[in-house]
């Protein structure tokens, strides 16, 4: 179980995340949605340790992570993929993956010089790295420098690095951002595969509501840094407080209903509010 207890951060007089308490259970994909500037990525940064909380606590499996650095939180089981790729651009795709695998495995590479055991360990790392590259459909680009990859392939590699870490918690911040219509399904298919492991917790920040509707078991909504809704996708999408948070207005009672549009959040439907 991952929990945040009254998690808060202030920047001067501005409260970016305001006393957010949530519990995230294994086997559940929770989508975190809200208008631009609602505090979604800031909340992610507080959980993963990129930002230090002004108040509140973070626990994973009963262990408090609040005062740990991001690297220590990764070793504790938090895996984070960023909106912007976070890779070694001048190394090859395979070298990036080997570094991620190596960081998770005990072995002679951590314990001193023994040429036979180091060779054996190297082979295990390489085999596991190649297996993950096949999962993310990058095995044919294994020797390419990361800097030479198109944006979509860099995003796939970053998800692959996260998978190689085998975390307890997967955190995806807009995983398809900047990807073309043809590239995005590969990332979404990977997340669908991860969902099959009911021992894992998945958190997803996403603006595309068609993606949220398909993947999420639960939605929480942040507005101005405050948690305003929490429940099943059907309950949350139909909630007047959520529609008001997106639209700045209550849902219509007549002359058309209010709904979530696939790409832009909430929008009115009906004759006057029909999307082009």
C-alpha positions in Angstrom: 0.0 0.0 0.0 1.2 3.5 -0.9 -0.2 6.3 1.2 0.1 10.1 1.4 -1.0 11.7 4.6 -1.9 15.4 4.4 0.9 16.0 1.8 1.4 19.7 1.3 3.9 22.0 -0.4 4.1 25.8 -0.4 6.0 28.1 -2.7 6.0 31.3 -0.8 2.4 32.1 -0.2 1.1 29.7 -2.9 -0.1 26.3 -1.8 0.6 24.0 -4.8 -0.6 20.8 -3.1 -2.9 21.2 -0.2 -3.1 18.4 2.5 -3.7 15.5 0.1 -4.4 12.2 1.8 -4.8 9.1 -0.4 -4.1 5.4 -0.2 -3.2 3.4 -3.3 -3.7 -0.4 -3.3 -1.9 -3.1 -5.3 -3.8 -4.3 -8.3 -5.2 -0.8 -9.0 -4.5 1.8 -11.7 -5.3 5.2 -10.4 -5.6 8.1 -12.8 -4.8 11.6 -11.4 -6.6 14.2 -13.4 -7.4 17.9 -13.2 -7.1 21.2 -15.0 -3.7 22.6 -16.0 -2.0 23.9 -12.9 -4.0 21.7 -10.6 -0.9 20.2 -8.9 -0.9 16.8 -10.5 2.8 16.7 -11.4 3.7 18.5 -8.2 1.9 15.8 -6.3 3.9 13.2 -8.2 7.1 15.0 -7.4 6.3 15.0 -3.7 5.7 11.2 -3.8 8.8 10.4 -5.7 11.0 12.9 -3.8 11.9 15.4 -6.5 10.3 18.0 -4.2 10.4 18.2 -0.4 7.1 18.4 1.3 6.3 21.4 3.5 4.0 19.1 5.5 2.7 15.5 5.4 4.1 12.0 5.0 4.6 9.3 2.3 4.6 5.6 3.2 5.1 2.5 1.1 4.4 -0.9 2.6 4.4 0.6 6.0 7.9 2.2 5.5 8.1 6.0 5.7 9.8 7.6 2.7 9.2 11.2 3.5 12.8 12.1 4.2 14.4 9.9 1.6 16.1 11.1 -1.5 14.6 10.2 -4.9 17.3 7.5 -5.4 16.5 5.9 -2.1 12.8 5.9 -2.9 13.6 4.1 -6.1 15.4 1.4 -4.2 12.4 1.3 -1.8 10.1 0.4 -4.7 9.0 3.7 -6.4 9.4 3.8 -10.1 8.9 7.1 -11.9 8.7 8.0 -15.6 8.8 11.7 -16.4 7.0 13.9 -18.8 10.3 14.7 -20.4 12.7 11.9 -21.2 15.4 11.2 -18.6 18.0 9.2 -20.5 21.7 9.1 -21.2 21.6 10.6 -24.8 25.2 9.7 -25.9 25.0 6.0 -24.8 23.3 3.4 -26.9 19.8 2.1 -26.2 21.3 -1.2 -24.9 23.8 0.6 -22.6 20.9 2.6 -21.1 19.0 -0.5 -20.5 21.9 -2.4 -19.1 22.6 0.4 -16.5 18.9 0.1 -15.3 19.1 -3.6 -15.0 22.5 -3.5 -13.3 21.2 -1.1 -10.7 18.6 -3.7 -9.6 20.7 -6.9 -9.4 23.0 -8.1 -6.7 26.1 -9.7 -8.1 29.9 -9.7 -8.7 29.6 -6.3 -10.4 29.0 -5.0 -6.9 31.4 -7.2 -5.0 34.9 -6.9 -6.4 37.1 -8.6 -9.0 36.4 -12.2 -10.1 36.7 -12.5 -13.8 34.6 -15.6 -14.3 31.8 -14.5 -12.0 31.9 -11.0 -13.5 31.6 -12.5 -17.0 28.6 -14.6 -15.9 27.0 -11.6 -14.3 27.5 -9.5 -17.4 25.8 -12.1 -19.5 22.8 -12.2 -17.1 22.5 -8.4 -17.2 22.8 -8.3 -21.0 20.1 -11.1 -21.5 17.7 -9.3 -19.2 18.3 -5.9 -20.8 17.7 -7.5 -24.3 14.5 -9.1 -23.0 13.1 -5.7 -21.9 14.1 -4.1 -25.2 12.1 -6.7 -27.0 9.1 -6.0 -24.8 9.2 -2.3 -25.7 9.9 -3.1 -29.4 13.4 -1.4 -29.4 15.6 -4.5 -29.9 16.3 -3.6 -33.5 17.6 -0.2 -32.3 19.7 -1.5 -29.5 23.0 -0.2 -30.8 21.6 3.3 -31.8 22.6 6.3 -29.7 19.7 7.5 -27.7 20.1 11.0 -29.0 19.4 9.7 -32.5 16.0 8.2 -31.6 12.8 9.9 -32.5 10.8 11.2 -29.5 8.4 8.3 -29.5 11.2 5.8 -29.2 12.8 7.7 -26.4 9.5 7.6 -24.5 9.3 3.8 -25.1 12.9 3.4 -23.8 12.1 5.4 -20.7 9.1 3.1 -20.0 11.4 0.2 -20.6 13.9 1.5 -18.1 11.1 1.8 -15.5 10.1 -1.8 -16.2 13.7 -3.0 -15.8 13.7 -1.5 -12.3 10.8 -3.8 -11.3 9.3 -1.3 -8.8 6.4 -1.9 -6.5 4.8 1.4 -7.7 4.8 2.5 -11.4 4.3 6.3 -11.8 3.5 7.5 -15.3 3.3 11.3 -15.9 1.6 11.8 -19.3 3.4 8.8 -20.9 2.1 9.5 -24.4 2.9 13.3 -24.4 4.5 14.4 -27.6 3.9 11.0 -29.3 2.2 10.6 -32.6 -1.1 8.8 -33.1 0.8 5.8 -34.4 3.3 5.7 -31.6 1.1 6.1 -28.5 -0.5 2.6 -28.6 2.8 0.9 -27.9 3.1 2.7 -24.6 -0.6 2.1 -23.7 -0.2 -1.6 -24.5 2.8 -1.8 -22.1 0.7 -0.2 -19.4 -2.1 -2.7 -20.1 0.4 -5.5 -19.6 1.7 -4.1 -16.3 -1.9 -3.9 -15.1 -2.1 -7.7 -15.3 0.3 -8.0 -12.3 -2.0 -7.5 -9.4 0.9 -7.0 -7.0 1.8 -3.7 -8.5 0.4 -0.1 -7.9 0.1 2.1 -11.0 -0.4 5.9 -10.9 -1.1 7.7 -14.1 -1.3 11.5 -14.8 -3.1 11.8 -18.1 -5.1 14.6 -19.9 -6.6 12.3 -22.6 -9.8 11.2 -21.1 -10.4 8.3 -23.5 -7.1 6.8 -22.2 -8.2 7.4 -18.6 -11.6 5.8 -19.2 -10.1 2.7 -20.7 -7.2 2.1 -18.3 -8.3 3.5 -14.9 -9.8 1.5 -12.1 -10.1 4.7 -10.1 -9.8 8.4 -10.7 -8.8 11.2 -8.3 -9.2 14.8 -9.2 -7.0 17.7 -8.1 -8.1 21.3 -8.5 -5.9 24.1 -7.1 -3.8 21.5 -5.3 -6.8 20.1 -3.4 -8.4 16.7 -3.8 -12.0 17.3 -4.9 -13.1 13.9 -6.1 -12.2 10.2 -5.7 -13.9 7.1 -7.0 -14.7 4.9 -10.0 -14.3 6.4 -13.5 -18.1 6.4 -13.9 -18.8 8.1 -10.6 -16.1 10.7 -11.0 -16.8 11.6 -14.7 -20.4 12.1 -13.8 -19.7 14.2 -10.7 -20.9 17.8 -10.9 -17.9 19.0 -8.9 -15.6 17.5 -11.5 -17.4 19.0 -14.4 -17.4 22.4 -12.7 -13.6 22.0 -12.0 -13.0 21.5 -15.7 -15.7 23.8 -17.2 -16.1 26.4 -14.5 -19.8 25.7 -14.7 -22.4 23.2 -13.5 -23.6 20.5 -15.9 -26.6 21.3 -18.0 -30.0 20.0 -16.9 -31.6 20.4 -20.4 -30.7 21.1 -24.0 -27.8 18.8 -23.9 -25.7 16.9 -21.4 -22.2 17.5 -20.2 -19.6 14.9 -20.9 -15.9 14.2 -21.0 -14.4 14.7 -24.4 -11.7 12.3 -25.4 -8.8 14.7 -25.8 -9.7 17.9 -24.0 -11.4 16.9 -20.7 -14.9 18.1 -20.1 -17.0 19.7 -22.9 -20.7 20.2 -23.4 -22.4 17.9 -25.9 -25.6 18.4 -27.9 -26.4 20.6 -30.8 -24.6 23.7 -29.5 -21.7 22.0 -27.8 -20.9 19.4 -30.4 -17.2 18.8 -31.0 -15.9 19.3 -34.5 
